[in-house]
Amino acid sequence: MNLGQTMITMGMFVLLVMSVISANRMLVQNAENSLQTEALAESATIANDIFSEAQSKLFDHNVDTTRTNQVPGDFSSPTDTTHSEWGPSSAERSAVGPMPDSSYVGHYRSINAFDDVDDYNGYTRIVGADTTSGVRIGGYLVTVRVFYVDLSNPDVAVDCQTNFKKIEVDVQHHPYLDFLPDEKLTYSSLMSY
């Protein structure tokens, strides 16, 4: 083999290596995009699970199930600094255990521990992979906020009782949701009495 043939062979080899590297980079990028898309879909499923769980509870701790004419003044105060009314009671906090709640074995502890919507305020959960619930990736950090809102402006929290509570669920996942501006997705749902 002469020098010219060797040079052509080496040039072809370099082109082959560059093509393989480029194809590999494209496959890795496709896999990453696929996982990001799956994480987006799973985050919606996780938020929906929290909404469904919270909506199965009483609107408020002070709801009298024998009355249908309660007024907002009867509900728990959002400005109660002792948390005797707003948020989980000490017994409910103990039943859930340390935050974040990662107790999933068939269900999370909050399902049995919480009895009304505002108990979820400040609640955090780590969601692991569980194909029966539609979560394949796992490792999500979920944070929940609950606050009263006025129907005329449901995006702004108010510091008085109303017939409406908004639940906001932040879902984070490193590394698959890190491409988002706040590195999290926020979902919200409005509850009414």
C-alpha positions in Angstrom: 0.0 0.0 0.0 1.5 3.3 -0.9 1.3 6.7 0.9 -1.7 7.9 -1.1 -3.8 4.9 -0.3 -2.9 5.1 3.4 -3.9 8.7 3.5 -7.3 7.9 1.8 -7.9 5.0 4.2 -7.1 7.2 7.2 -9.4 10.0 5.9 -12.2 7.5 5.5 -11.6 6.1 9.0 -11.8 9.7 10.4 -15.1 10.2 8.6 -16.4 7.0 9.9 -15.5 7.8 13.5 -17.1 11.3 13.1 -20.3 9.7 11.7 -20.5 7.2 14.6 -19.9 10.0 17.2 -22.6 12.2 15.5 -25.1 9.3 15.4 -24.4 8.5 19.1 -24.9 12.1 20.1 -28.2 12.2 18.2 -29.4 8.9 19.9 -28.5 10.3 23.4 -30.3 13.6 22.6 -33.4 11.7 21.4 -33.4 9.5 24.6 -33.0 12.7 26.8 -35.9 14.4 24.9 -38.0 11.3 25.3 -37.4 11.2 29.0 -38.1 14.9 29.4 -41.4 14.5 27.5 -42.3 11.5 29.8 -41.4 13.5 32.9 -43.8 16.3 31.7 -46.6 13.8 31.3 -45.9 12.1 34.6 -45.8 15.4 36.5 -49.3 16.1 35.3 -50.4 12.6 36.5 -48.7 13.2 39.9 -50.4 16.7 40.3 -53.8 15.2 39.3 -53.3 12.5 42.0 -52.7 15.1 44.7 -55.8 17.1 43.5 -58.0 14.0 43.5 -56.7 13.0 47.0 -57.3 16.5 48.4 -60.7 16.9 46.7 -61.9 13.7 48.4 -61.5 15.4 51.8 -63.7 18.0 53.5 -63.5 21.5 52.2 -62.5 22.7 55.7 -62.0 21.3 59.2 -64.9 23.3 60.5 -67.4 22.1 57.9 -70.6 20.9 59.5 -71.7 18.0 57.3 -75.3 18.3 58.7 -75.6 21.9 57.4 -75.7 23.1 53.8 -75.8 26.9 54.6 -72.4 27.5 56.1 -70.9 30.9 55.4 -67.1 31.5 54.9 -66.8 33.0 58.4 -67.4 29.5 59.7 -64.3 28.1 58.1 -60.7 28.0 59.4 -58.8 31.2 59.4 -55.8 31.3 57.1 -54.0 33.8 59.4 -54.2 31.5 62.4 -50.5 31.6 63.5 -51.0 28.7 66.0 -52.1 26.4 63.1 -54.8 25.1 65.4 -57.2 25.4 62.5 -55.3 26.0 59.3 -53.1 23.1 58.0 -52.7 19.7 59.5 -53.1 19.2 63.3 -50.2 17.9 65.3 -51.8 14.4 65.2 -52.1 14.6 61.4 -48.5 15.8 61.1 -47.4 12.8 63.3 -49.4 10.4 61.2 -47.8 11.6 58.0 -44.3 11.5 59.6 -41.3 13.5 58.5 -41.5 15.5 55.3 -41.1 14.8 52.5 -43.6 11.9 52.6 -41.9 9.0 50.8 -44.0 6.4 52.4 -45.6 4.9 49.3 -46.5 1.3 49.9 -49.9 1.1 48.2 -50.7 4.7 49.3 -49.1 7.7 50.9 -49.7 8.4 54.6 -51.5 11.7 53.8 -54.4 9.7 52.3 -55.4 8.5 55.7 -53.9 11.2 57.9 -55.5 14.3 56.4 -59.2 15.1 56.7 -59.6 18.4 54.9 -58.1 20.4 52.0 -56.0 22.9 53.9 -54.1 20.0 55.6 -52.1 19.8 52.4 -50.7 23.3 52.8 -46.9 22.9 53.1 -47.1 19.1 52.4 -44.2 17.6 50.4 -43.9 14.2 48.8 -41.3 12.2 47.0 -42.8 10.1 44.2 -40.9 7.1 43.3 -41.4 4.9 40.2 -44.6 2.9 40.3 -45.9 1.6 37.0 -49.4 0.8 38.5 -49.9 4.5 39.1 -48.4 5.5 35.7 -45.1 6.8 37.0 -42.1 5.1 35.3 -39.3 7.5 36.0 -39.7 8.3 39.7 -37.7 10.7 41.9 -40.2 13.6 41.7 -40.3 16.2 44.5 -43.9 17.5 45.0 -44.7 20.6 47.1 -48.3 21.7 47.9 -49.7 25.1 48.8 -53.3 25.8 49.7 -54.9 29.2 50.2 -58.2 31.0 50.1 -58.9 33.0 46.9 -61.7 35.2 45.7 -63.5 34.0 42.6 -63.0 37.3 40.9 -59.2 36.9 41.0 -58.4 33.2 41.7 -54.6 33.7 41.1 -54.2 35.9 44.2 -54.3 34.6 47.8 -56.6 36.4 50.2 -56.2 36.6 54.0 -59.8 36.0 54.8 -62.2 33.0 54.5 -64.0 32.5 51.2 -65.9 29.7 49.6 -62.9 29.0 47.4 -59.5 27.4 48.1 -56.8 27.1 45.5 -54.4 24.2 45.6 -51.0 24.7 43.8 -48.8 21.7 43.3 -45.1 22.2 42.3 -43.5 19.2 40.7 -39.7 19.0 40.3 -37.4 16.4 38.9 -33.7 16.5 38.5 -32.5 16.2 35.7 -35.6 15.7 33.5 -37.5 19.0 34.4 -34.4 21.2 34.8 -34.9 22.7 31.4 -37.9 24.6 32.6 -37.5 28.3 33.7 -38.1 27.6 37.4 -37.0 24.0 37.1 -40.5 23.0 38.2 -44.0 22.8 36.9 -46.8 24.3 38.8 -50.3 22.9 38.5 -53.4 24.4 40.2 -56.9 23.5 41.0 -59.8 25.5 42.5 -61.9 24.0 45.2 -65.3 25.4 46.2 -67.6 24.8 49.1 
